[in-house]
Amino acid sequence: MLSGGRLAACGVKQSLPYVRVAGESWPMPLERAYFEQLYLRISEPHVNGLAPRLLYYDPQRFAMAMELLADHVILRRGLIAGERYPTAARSVAEYTARRAFATSVFAEPFEPVNARLATFSGNHALLRITVDLIFTHPYVVNERNRWTTPQLDDVVTALRADGENSRQRPARLGYRFLTVHEALLHGDLHTGSVMVTATDTRVIDAEFAAYGPIGFDLGLFVGNLLMAYFSQPGHESKTGERSEQGEWILTQVDEFWHEFVAKFAALWSATRVGDGYPTSFVATSSESQAFALERERWFTGLFADTLGYAGAEIIRRIVGFAHNLDFESIDNPGLRSGLERRALAFARKLIVGPQNFDVMGDVLEGARDASSQP
């Protein structure tokens, strides 16, 4: 494959006519590859090399040739193995901040933003999967749901019966996902969508790309880091040997959030050409002070969104269709279900009461408390 006049090693990704983890019983349109390659083209100039380069797209075969990441491993598998990647969380935060800001009305007039929104709103099949698998199916009887049974049967029954607290809140999150179009999202930003080495991080697999609330991407990544934390005792060969690894993972949650805020705020301060809070709003010192308060309010709302979507992601990964290896690779169902139960209890707190967490440190302390429960 020729790229920039030089021979480049590449990997090829081609759409299957069905959901890979479900097989031919769940057909999918091949056109989803179009949205992924378009997402890569749009985001590449902004993400500072934190995604594989798109080298070629074949619209007839719905296939993409991308930079080969032969030396990288999936972040989730590395965390399960007890490895540490010091720059990964901050790199994913930078990637998310740069891409979200660049594709929003903070950075551009609304006309090009709305044009992209119109295009990505056609990614119907993947949007349907998100709506069903995250915001609907885990809270009702559905043939695709599964969980560690019979150990978690009582939790699932309680989840479905808890209408005000654990069904209506996810419905509100789903409504925001469908109606708040802040920026172009990756749409499936979990630890299985990140490839790493000790010094390099790349975000992959953006076929779920859509416009939506920025907190959705943030929440998915935070939720998956929290699941990595809760699952650590299940990967021990002797009691307590993963305690330090678990604490390190919690520090990555904190670093991810604070790095995102720092990067997004810096971009917001440096680039004020979009229709969202234009420069004319801060012409005087008093207006600048008012804008600083408004920006703080915006980040507070983003934090609440992030926690809510993190909770929804944890629940759907434990009692819905698509599960994580963090828990699934724990062979002992009694041990696995106990860890899943703790994660689910904490997820409910994130969904029902995000206002009870003022800062990310409160979230980490809450996770520690939940992990110590019997």
C-alpha positions as CSV (number, residue, x, y, z in Angstrom):
1,M,0.0,0.0,0.0
2,L,1.4,3.3,-1.0
3,S,1.0,6.2,1.4
4,G,2.8,9.5,0.9
5,G,5.1,7.9,-1.7
6,R,6.4,5.3,0.7
7,L,5.5,1.6,1.2
8,A,3.5,1.4,4.4
9,A,2.6,-1.7,6.4
10,C,-1.2,-1.9,6.7
11,G,-4.0,-3.8,8.1
12,V,-7.4,-4.3,6.4
13,K,-10.8,-4.0,8.0
14,Q,-13.9,-5.1,6.1
15,S,-17.5,-4.9,7.1
16,L,-19.2,-8.3,7.7
17,P,-22.9,-8.6,6.8
18,Y,-23.7,-9.4,10.4
19,V,-22.8,-8.6,14.0
20,R,-19.5,-10.3,14.5
21,V,-20.2,-11.5,18.1
22,A,-23.7,-12.7,17.2
23,G,-23.2,-14.3,13.8
24,E,-25.6,-14.5,10.8
25,S,-28.7,-14.4,13.0
26,W,-28.1,-10.7,13.4
27,P,-27.6,-9.1,10.0
28,M,-26.0,-5.7,9.6
29,P,-25.6,-3.4,6.6
30,L,-22.2,-3.3,5.0
31,E,-22.4,0.5,4.6
32,R,-21.4,1.0,8.2
33,A,-17.8,1.0,7.0
34,Y,-18.5,4.2,5.2
35,F,-19.2,6.0,8.4
36,E,-16.1,4.7,10.1
37,Q,-13.8,5.8,7.3
38,L,-15.5,9.2,7.2
39,Y,-15.0,9.6,10.9
40,L,-11.3,8.7,10.5
41,R,-10.9,11.3,7.7
42,I,-12.7,14.0,9.7
43,S,-10.9,13.4,13.0
44,E,-7.4,12.6,11.8
45,P,-6.2,16.2,11.3
46,H,-7.2,17.0,15.0
47,V,-6.2,14.0,17.1
48,N,-2.4,14.4,17.1
49,G,-1.6,10.9,15.8
50,L,-3.7,9.1,18.4
51,A,-5.5,6.9,15.9
52,P,-4.2,4.7,13.1
53,R,-3.9,6.4,9.8
54,L,-6.5,5.6,7.2
55,L,-4.6,4.7,4.0
56,Y,-7.3,3.7,1.6
57,Y,-11.1,3.0,1.5
58,D,-12.7,0.7,-1.1
59,P,-16.4,1.7,-1.3
60,Q,-17.3,-1.4,-3.4
61,R,-15.8,-3.8,-0.9
62,F,-16.6,-1.7,2.2
63,A,-13.0,-2.2,3.2
64,M,-10.4,0.0,4.8
65,A,-6.6,-0.2,4.7
66,M,-5.2,1.3,7.9
67,E,-1.8,1.7,9.5
68,L,-0.7,-1.6,11.0
69,L,-0.3,-1.6,14.8
70,A,1.6,-4.8,15.0
71,D,3.4,-3.9,18.2
72,H,0.3,-2.8,20.1
73,V,-2.0,-4.8,22.3
74,I,-5.7,-4.2,23.3
75,L,-5.7,-2.1,26.5
76,R,-8.4,-4.3,28.1
77,R,-6.3,-7.4,27.7
78,G,-3.3,-5.6,29.1
79,L,-5.2,-4.5,32.2
80,I,-6.5,-8.0,32.7
81,A,-2.9,-9.3,32.6
82,G,-1.9,-6.8,35.2
83,E,0.1,-4.5,32.9
84,R,0.3,-0.7,33.3
85,Y,0.4,1.8,30.5
86,P,1.4,5.2,32.1
87,T,0.3,7.4,29.2
88,A,-2.8,5.6,27.9
89,A,-5.6,7.3,29.9
90,R,-4.2,10.8,29.3
91,S,-3.8,10.0,25.6
92,V,-7.4,8.8,25.2
93,A,-8.4,12.0,27.0
94,E,-6.5,14.1,24.6
95,Y,-7.9,12.2,21.7
96,T,-11.4,12.7,22.9
97,A,-11.0,16.3,23.8
98,R,-9.4,17.2,20.4
99,R,-11.9,15.4,18.3
100,A,-15.0,16.5,20.3
101,F,-14.0,20.2,20.3
102,A,-13.0,20.2,16.6
103,T,-16.3,18.8,15.5
104,S,-18.5,21.0,17.7
105,V,-20.0,24.6,17.4
106,F,-17.3,25.6,19.9
107,A,-14.8,25.4,17.1
108,E,-16.9,26.0,13.9
109,P,-20.0,27.8,12.6
110,F,-23.1,25.7,12.9
111,E,-23.4,25.1,9.1
112,P,-20.5,22.6,8.7
113,V,-21.4,21.0,12.0
114,N,-25.0,20.5,11.0
115,A,-23.9,19.1,7.6
116,R,-21.9,16.4,9.4
117,L,-24.7,15.8,11.8
118,A,-27.0,15.1,8.8
119,T,-24.6,12.7,7.3
120,F,-23.9,10.7,10.5
121,S,-27.5,10.5,11.4
122,G,-27.7,8.0,8.6
123,N,-25.7,5.5,10.6
124,H,-29.1,4.0,11.7
125,A,-28.1,0.4,12.3
126,L,-25.3,1.2,14.8
127,L,-27.4,3.9,16.5
128,R,-30.1,1.3,16.9
129,I,-27.7,-1.1,18.6
130,T,-26.6,1.6,21.0
131,V,-30.2,2.6,21.9
132,D,-31.3,-1.0,22.4
133,L,-28.3,-2.5,24.1
134,I,-27.4,0.3,26.4
135,F,-30.6,2.1,27.2
136,T,-33.4,-0.4,26.7
137,H,-32.7,-4.2,26.7
138,P,-30.9,-4.5,30.1
139,Y,-34.0,-3.2,31.9
140,V,-36.6,-5.4,30.3
141,V,-36.9,-9.1,29.3
142,N,-35.1,-9.6,26.1
143,E,-33.8,-12.8,24.5
144,R,-30.3,-11.3,23.9
145,N,-29.7,-10.5,27.6
146,R,-27.5,-12.8,29.7
147,W,-25.9,-12.6,33.1
148,T,-24.2,-14.9,35.6
149,T,-27.1,-17.1,36.6
150,P,-28.5,-18.0,39.1
151,Q,-26.1,-15.8,41.2
152,L,-27.3,-12.5,39.8
153,D,-31.0,-13.4,39.2
154,D,-32.1,-11.3,42.2
155,V,-30.2,-8.3,41.0
156,V,-31.7,-8.5,37.5
157,T,-35.2,-8.8,39.0
158,A,-34.7,-5.8,41.2
159,L,-33.2,-3.8,38.3
160,R,-36.4,-4.4,36.2
161,A,-38.7,-3.5,39.1
162,D,-36.8,-0.3,40.1
163,G,-38.7,1.8,37.6
164,E,-38.1,5.3,39.1
165,N,-34.5,4.9,39.9
166,S,-32.9,2.4,37.5
167,R,-35.2,2.4,34.4
168,Q,-36.4,6.0,34.0
169,R,-32.9,7.4,34.6
170,P,-31.4,5.3,31.8
171,A,-34.3,6.4,29.6
172,R,-33.4,10.0,30.2
173,L,-29.8,9.3,29.3
174,G,-31.0,7.6,26.1
175,Y,-33.1,10.6,25.3
176,R,-30.1,12.9,25.7
177,F,-28.0,10.6,23.5
178,L,-30.6,10.9,20.8
179,T,-31.4,14.6,21.0
180,V,-28.2,16.4,22.2
181,H,-25.8,16.7,19.3
182,E,-22.8,18.4,20.8
183,A,-20.0,16.8,18.8
184,L,-19.0,13.8,16.7
185,L,-18.6,10.8,18.9
186,H,-16.5,7.7,18.6
187,G,-19.6,6.0,19.9
188,D,-17.9,2.8,21.4
189,L,-15.0,4.2,23.4
190,H,-14.1,1.3,25.7
191,T,-10.9,-0.3,26.7
192,G,-11.3,-2.8,23.9
193,S,-11.2,0.1,21.4
194,V,-7.8,1.3,22.5
195,M,-4.5,-0.2,21.4
196,V,-1.3,0.5,23.4
197,T,2.4,0.0,23.9
198,A,4.3,1.3,26.8
199,T,4.7,4.6,25.1
200,D,2.0,4.8,22.4
201,T,-1.8,4.8,22.4
202,R,-4.2,4.6,19.4
203,V,-8.0,4.7,19.4
204,I,-9.6,2.2,16.9
205,D,-13.0,0.8,15.8
206,A,-15.2,3.9,15.3
207,E,-18.0,2.2,13.3
208,F,-20.5,3.5,15.9
209,A,-19.6,7.1,15.1
210,A,-22.5,9.6,15.5
211,Y,-23.3,13.0,16.8
212,G,-24.3,13.1,20.5
213,P,-23.5,14.4,24.0
214,I,-19.8,14.5,24.7
215,G,-20.3,12.9,28.0
216,F,-21.3,9.6,26.3
217,D,-17.8,8.9,25.0
218,L,-16.3,9.9,28.4
219,G,-18.8,7.8,30.3
220,L,-18.1,4.7,28.3
221,F,-14.4,4.9,28.9
222,V,-14.8,5.7,32.6
223,G,-17.2,2.8,33.0
224,N,-14.8,0.4,31.4
225,L,-12.0,1.5,33.6
226,L,-14.2,1.1,36.6
227,M,-15.1,-2.5,35.5
228,A,-11.4,-3.2,35.1
229,Y,-11.0,-2.0,38.7
230,F,-13.9,-4.1,40.1
231,S,-12.7,-7.2,38.3
232,Q,-9.1,-7.2,39.5
233,P,-9.6,-9.7,42.4
234,G,-10.9,-12.2,39.9
235,H,-7.5,-12.2,38.2
236,E,-5.4,-12.9,41.3
237,S,-3.5,-16.1,41.9
238,K,-3.3,-15.2,45.6
239,T,-5.5,-12.9,47.6
240,G,-4.5,-9.3,47.5
241,E,-1.9,-9.4,44.8
242,R,-3.9,-7.1,42.5
243,S,-4.7,-4.5,45.1
244,E,-2.0,-2.1,43.9
245,Q,-3.1,-2.7,40.3
246,G,-6.6,-1.8,41.2
247,E,-5.5,1.4,42.8
248,W,-3.5,2.3,39.8
249,I,-6.5,1.8,37.6
250,L,-8.5,4.2,39.8
251,T,-5.8,6.8,39.3
252,Q,-6.2,6.4,35.6
253,V,-9.9,7.3,35.9
254,D,-8.9,10.5,37.7
255,E,-6.1,11.3,35.1
256,F,-8.5,10.7,32.2
257,W,-11.1,13.1,33.5
258,H,-8.7,15.9,34.5
259,E,-6.7,15.6,31.3
260,F,-9.9,15.8,29.2
261,V,-11.0,18.9,31.1
262,A,-7.6,20.6,30.8
263,K,-7.3,19.9,27.1
264,F,-10.8,20.9,26.2
265,A,-10.6,24.1,28.3
266,A,-7.3,25.0,26.6
267,L,-8.8,24.5,23.2
268,W,-11.9,26.5,24.2
269,S,-9.7,29.4,25.3
270,A,-7.5,29.3,22.3
271,T,-10.1,28.9,19.5
272,R,-13.2,31.0,19.7
273,V,-14.4,31.1,16.1
274,G,-17.5,28.8,16.4
275,D,-21.1,29.8,17.0
276,G,-21.1,28.3,20.5
277,Y,-20.2,31.0,23.0
278,P,-18.5,33.3,20.3
279,T,-15.8,35.8,21.2
280,S,-18.3,38.6,21.1
281,F,-19.7,37.3,24.4
282,V,-16.6,38.2,26.3
283,A,-15.8,41.6,25.0
284,T,-15.6,43.2,28.5
285,S,-14.0,42.0,31.7
286,S,-17.4,41.5,33.4
287,E,-18.5,39.4,30.4
288,S,-15.3,37.3,30.7
289,Q,-16.1,36.6,34.4
290,A,-19.6,35.6,33.4
291,F,-18.3,33.3,30.7
292,A,-15.9,31.7,33.2
293,L,-18.9,30.8,35.4
294,E,-20.8,29.6,32.4
295,R,-17.9,27.4,31.4
296,E,-17.7,26.0,34.9
297,R,-21.5,25.2,34.7
298,W,-20.9,23.4,31.4
299,F,-18.2,21.2,32.8
300,T,-20.4,20.4,35.8
301,G,-23.1,19.2,33.5
302,L,-20.6,17.2,31.5
303,F,-19.4,15.5,34.7
304,A,-23.0,14.4,35.5
305,D,-23.4,13.1,32.0
306,T,-20.1,11.2,32.2
307,L,-21.1,9.5,35.5
308,G,-24.6,8.6,34.2
309,Y,-23.3,7.1,31.0
310,A,-20.6,5.2,32.9
311,G,-23.2,3.6,35.1
312,A,-25.3,2.6,32.1
313,E,-22.3,1.1,30.4
314,I,-21.4,-1.0,33.5
315,I,-25.0,-2.3,33.8
316,R,-25.3,-3.3,30.1
317,R,-22.0,-5.0,30.1
318,I,-23.0,-7.3,33.0
319,V,-26.7,-8.0,32.4
320,G,-27.1,-7.2,28.7
321,F,-25.9,-8.7,25.5
322,A,-22.3,-7.6,25.0
323,H,-20.1,-8.5,27.9
324,N,-16.5,-7.6,28.8
325,L,-13.5,-10.0,29.2
326,D,-12.8,-8.2,32.5
327,F,-15.5,-10.3,34.1
328,E,-16.1,-12.9,31.5
329,S,-12.5,-14.3,31.7
330,I,-13.1,-15.1,35.4
331,D,-13.8,-18.8,35.4
332,N,-15.3,-19.2,38.9
333,P,-19.0,-18.0,38.6
334,G,-19.3,-17.5,42.3
335,L,-16.3,-15.2,42.4
336,R,-17.2,-13.5,39.2
337,S,-20.8,-12.8,40.3
338,G,-19.7,-11.3,43.6
339,L,-17.5,-8.8,41.8
340,E,-20.2,-8.1,39.2
341,R,-22.7,-7.5,42.0
342,R,-20.4,-4.8,43.5
343,A,-20.0,-3.1,40.2
344,L,-23.7,-3.1,39.5
345,A,-24.5,-1.6,42.9
346,F,-22.0,1.2,42.2
347,A,-23.3,1.7,38.7
348,R,-26.8,2.3,40.1
349,K,-25.4,5.1,42.3
350,L,-23.8,6.7,39.3
351,I,-27.0,6.7,37.4
352,V,-29.4,7.6,40.1
353,G,-27.3,10.2,42.0
354,P,-24.6,11.8,39.9
355,Q,-25.2,14.9,41.9
356,N,-23.8,13.1,45.0
357,F,-20.3,13.2,43.5
358,D,-18.8,16.7,43.4
359,V,-15.4,15.7,42.0
360,M,-13.9,12.6,40.5
361,G,-12.1,11.9,43.8
362,D,-15.6,11.3,45.3
363,V,-16.3,8.7,42.5
364,L,-13.0,6.9,43.3
365,E,-13.8,6.8,47.0
366,G,-17.3,5.5,46.2
367,A,-15.8,2.7,44.0
368,R,-13.4,1.7,46.8
369,D,-16.3,1.5,49.3
370,A,-18.4,-0.6,46.9
371,S,-15.5,-3.0,46.2
372,S,-15.1,-3.7,49.9
373,Q,-18.8,-4.7,50.3
374,P,-19.5,-8.4,50.9
